[in-house]
Amino acid sequence: MARLIAFANQKGGVAKTTTTLSIAAALSRRGRRVLGVDLDPQGALTYSVGADPDAIDETINDVLVRRLPIEKVIITRPEGDSSIDVVPANIDLAGAEAVLLAKTGREYALERALREVTGRYEFILIDCPPSLGILTINGLTAAQEVVIPLQCEALSHRGVGQLLETLRDIRHFTNPHLEITGMVAAMFDGRSLHARRVLADVGSRYGLRVLQPPVRKSIRFAEAAQAGQSILSYAPSHPGADAYRELGRQIDEGVDP
């Protein structure tokens, strides 16, 4: 049965999609069967695996709104000598929030859909949108674990507290077994005293594990996304690829929440 991990942070620009894809790639290269779920109406994960969101007819929106079987929309993308399956998204998903709000059991729409495929995968990674709306709540309700990508600067640090409040609500109302696997320090600038202080403070302040190593900021990640590849495919010898390989190993082998 698959481990379902949501990657969530309501602040945009914290490398959430990059982290989701890079860890998916690392797990796939370790021989794991991986499904990525794009829950962002911007279709960032879909674009980052080399698919054109605007050219895809059926997406996660059809699964959530029309209850189309999720296997009908899965696409497969190459990843080194292996592959990653992806449930794509595009701008159509922006209208799903209003539709879901009118439905009974709206928080469980994704969880219901994923039941059909959890036996096929070892990992299902959910790329949540940069908000705390009904789509993110669906992702967190479906997940067993949460990874929080964090940019080491003050506003992102503050957003973690807001996300943790949402996680407490999720545990209370829809998913009592949800665990926080840890935080990933992405876009990290080790030359910055501020970034180093935030990284040192964030784990102790919230009592959360910060997975190591931090992932240093690099233009290579943007180049990889534009090329429709993970950093492990685009620049396999880059330090960022090494960092995500190690983070993938830790997630694969298990770390204490």
Steps between C-alpha positions, in 0.01 A plus 500: 500500500630843408634762737310822427705813561369853453743782427339811642575862574247774438777744411591494132853501366648261755598226248209277597451360151875464451521307824205277410642415159858460615408261779270311263794468261732385777251236615438381145874458445508287813258263327183624667167530320407866530189702419507880514171686541487860378243689710608847385283678240821650361603148396857548619572132557340411167715757320813394687476142369486626142125494438303798371218561753293688241512208256367240744130425466435311823667588829460478876216750460294233320581255776388733780202662329370232262628203700685367197710198607846627580675238286337663195709816538840362605791578269842332513822699467856364470739544790847368427471124454162502674181708482256703706124493464327836538141611548510831308331832571428819311308823548166314488574397857452861613124449469502183706511689830153648449356171374645298788371745759146407395562124535450281804825348624699748291814454712517132401473531121869429436522230765208315336656528156839373612356184655484355149878517447672482840576133445695574182758734653746510784489879525234755407633856526242781504611846388258732681427853375642808678185563703304353789180451299293191428757353257775504763256363757424215256871429465557499876190288564618238249859491628661301777799733527591861430830644381528879532736667251631816662690795362729627773369854531273671750167498312528132411595427861184678619287304256604172662309596814185561294542167322541318831168647618337359188662161563356498851155564354550224242591255775196602700241493223606277210831315545602420860798289392680768296868528595761762417805328351703819513597821328728538200710817485484586130650794310750524785770767483772389739684831454212686665511541877123550498443169317728316742320650799156408364615144431641470852187645658215341306540143619528585868225762488242256362642176634541356150776308330687688228609238249863524398668621291354839410458550125701798381353759268599457135381610157535136393162418656320756282688374195400141581132597532513684168653189342222286647741293708587442862832634622618138522453462124599851394816539709569169676836609641367829638508541882122552493455159340723349768294670772170368366644151453588502870160639601333233288708233671394623842132506404527156340670345801288691749582774749344559836224766473 
